[in-house]
Amino acid sequence: MGVAVAAQRVQGCRQALIVSVVPDVTGIDKTFDYLVPENLAKDIVIGTRVRVPLHRRKVHGWVVELFANGSVVDATDSVGGRSQVEPRSSVDPARLLPIIAISGIGPSPEIISLGEWATYRWAGRRRAFCVASSPATTTARLPAVRYGKIKAARSSDTDDVEWAIAQRKLVVLRRGPQADLPSIVAQIASSGPTLVVVPTLYRARMIAAVLRRSGFSVALMGEDWAAAAGGVDVIIGPRGAVWASAPRLASIVVIDEHDDGLQDERSPTWHARDVAIERAKRLGVSCIAITPTPSVAVLEACDGRLREPDRQAIVAAWPEIRVIDRSQDESWASSLLSSELIAELRDHTRRIVCVINTKGRARLLACAGCRAIARCEKCDAAVALTDGGVLQCPKCDTQRPQVCSQCKAGKFALLKPGVNRLREELAAAAGRPVADVAEVSGAQKQGDSSDAASMLIVGTEAVLHRIHQADTVVLLDVDAELFAPRYRATEITLGLVVMASRVAAGRKDGGRVLLQTHSANHRMFSALTSLNFDLLMSEEAGRRKLLRLPPFGALAHISGAGTTQFAGSLSETLLVAAATLAPDDVVVRAASVNDLVSTLKNTAKPKGSRLKIQIDPPRI
């Protein structure tokens, strides 16, 4: 197995060694006990990847527990410290099948334990977290440690970084979208090995490249699993990096903790921020969240441990933000191109990115009389016009006739243009051929479009992940996000503005972000123009606390065959409340995550059901 694996010893194995294994088989949610042959005992530790017999097949799996028949055994792990092996005298070794072989090194005992916590926290299966924390390829040995003694030069962030590291708890550093993140990470890494989680692989690569040039040893997760487990100064990567096996961690950093890219949309819907907070707590180190717009969840969890730079530094780290009030524009009902945008388009020296999200969004209507967005009088979400000719809220299903709640007019304009039509309008307004306007969508693969050299680009939110630099970014219809039927609509919209602000960093005279809205008096726009988000987030936290929404309550989205019957069983307890969205589509609420998860675990699932459970669903 190699020198590094041979160093993982099981000492004092005088009795039969038994292991519990999570099989790497989809659909199996239990562990199985196996006997460890004497010739493999010295190389078996918690986390080891093994090959075992299961139902007349040979499958791979992970060792998650070690037992000695009648005595306690200690296992030494080269990346996770020592783990105790408890006695299990109730198992007869003679009745157990033996392990076939050791496949390679797997997650450290620390990560296996963290995965067990996450399995409960998100009502998932242990296999999902074992897969997330394992190397993509078989790893037989670990490289030598590569810790350096690099000290970053002092900067304006040094005092805040030193304060954050000393807290040994969750802290928040509020920094603008265009802040020098590699410099801040270098300051943190100067104090010891650091794990950094970033929403996108592109940004992880960019930060990693800068750190390497500064002399730090860096492991980029997805490529350098073994190097991270061996020991380096900085481990960095997208959300899966939070599961990296890493010895001697001194700090954990989460960049843009507000970003939905840190949450897995598949079940279990674990969030890298929450995993990082729990991991740092277990290790007794600081979890440092760096973000321009802290979420309500992290503000509640950090208990006031927040630092931000002076006003001048805040302004310097943001582009120019312009809010365009479409209700004052005569062409508001017939086009998304405002007078300000047309003037911007006619400056052919600027690279302009236009963003509009229509996929999966509620229709938006505006009153033809007072030009106010048609919204639900109960939950304030944007309403849509049904086939029956009534206005219906897609969030709470409240219906009303086609009457404006503001001025009582009965005529509405439907605001739902497509990207293709917008492309033609943009070309005409800019005085360019349609072929010169690039189109980007999420369905395209990286490099499919000719957007690299285009000066005018239009697309869905995906364009902000493809284009990394522009002079102007225009969010053509912010209201589609801001008034979407989601309890986190304001946070999600702020995240979109932050992404746009990072792209808008083109010229020396500064980038520019244009926000087109019919509700310019919304509190979010005043927060963006003043760059002061305290009142906005305080109001948002108060609203959620009143409605018992996360983080002041817990939500689960359950779908799939058997959901309706399962929801009926859930309704028998007082700990949770279930609301049916559609057949076999239910949202469950509870006062706490523990109440929610324990109820889900203790409620029998209907026979033959295929339930998909999402705790803290990102888009409800």
Summary of the structure (lengths in Angstrom):
residues: 620
radius of gyration: 26.9
end to end distance: 47.6
largest distance: 86.0
contacts: 2109
relative contact order: 0.09
helix: 31%
strand: 24%
